[in-house]
Amino acid sequence: MKTRDKILLSSLSLFNAEGEPNVTTVDIANELDISPGNLYYHFRGKEVIIQELFTAFEIELTDILNAPIEKNLSAKDAWFYLYIVFEHIFNHRYLYRNLNDILQRYPQIAKRFTKLLALKVQAARAVALDLREQEIIEVDDILLERLCDNVAMSLTFWLNYNQLRERTTSNEIMIHQGVFQVMSLVSQHLRLEYRYFYDECCALFEALAMTD
């Protein structure tokens, strides 16, 4: 692996573990056992590293969020799809846990993140419309839009909520919590014959939480 790629991977790991404001380029260099000068040769400052990490995150999340817009999903596929979205966000949790600060310090990232937020709503709408067409959920247009906003809100702020609640759970359970929150939002609109699907989700989450 090239030194540049190692720097990006180590930076992401340290940002996630320690929080981006608490990590310096010297910390990253020490983690890789290279000199600060060597790191500076590849990235002239932490802000450049953050910009590149965000670009990679943005490209992948855009592809993920476009998936249900471009192709219909079944109810089961929609459930698995939620895990993919939450896992990708969790892999870049340094961004979401320090979101306001980062967006204020990097206006260019703020503009691009706003577009991602709109895409989250579009993806949620695409899934909700598919579920309504399949007669799995029963919701009018106004409630559907509110549901999509709430789903996008959960995707964006679920990590902060867990952090403020000081929940000390494993990474896997934290992802399950995010998925479960969204499923709980959708459950209010499930048709009676599909209620069992949410009940199974509840049972799975409770079983996993007990083993954490």
Sequence and secondary structure as in RCSB ss.txt:
>XXXX:A:sequence
MKTRDKILLSSLSLFNAEGEPNVTTVDIANELDISPGNLYYHFRGKEVIIQELFTAFEIELTDILNAPIEKNLSA
KDAWFYLYIVFEHIFNHRYLYRNLNDILQRYPQIAKRFTKLLALKVQAARAVALDLREQEIIEVDDILLERLCDN
VAMSLTFWLNYNQLRERTTSNEIMIHQGVFQVMSLVSQHLRLEYRYFYDECCALFEALAMTD
>XXXX:A:secstr
  HHHHHHHHHHHHHHHH GGG  HHHHHHHHT  HHHHHHH SSHHHHHHHHHHHHHHHHHHHHHHHHHS   H
HHHHHHHHHHHHHHHHTHHHHHTHHHHHHH HHHHHHHHHHHHHHHHHHHHHHHHHHHTTSB   HHHHHHHHHH
HHHHHHHHHHHHHHTT    HHHHHHHHHHHHHHHHHTTB GGGHHHHHHHHHHHHHHHHH 
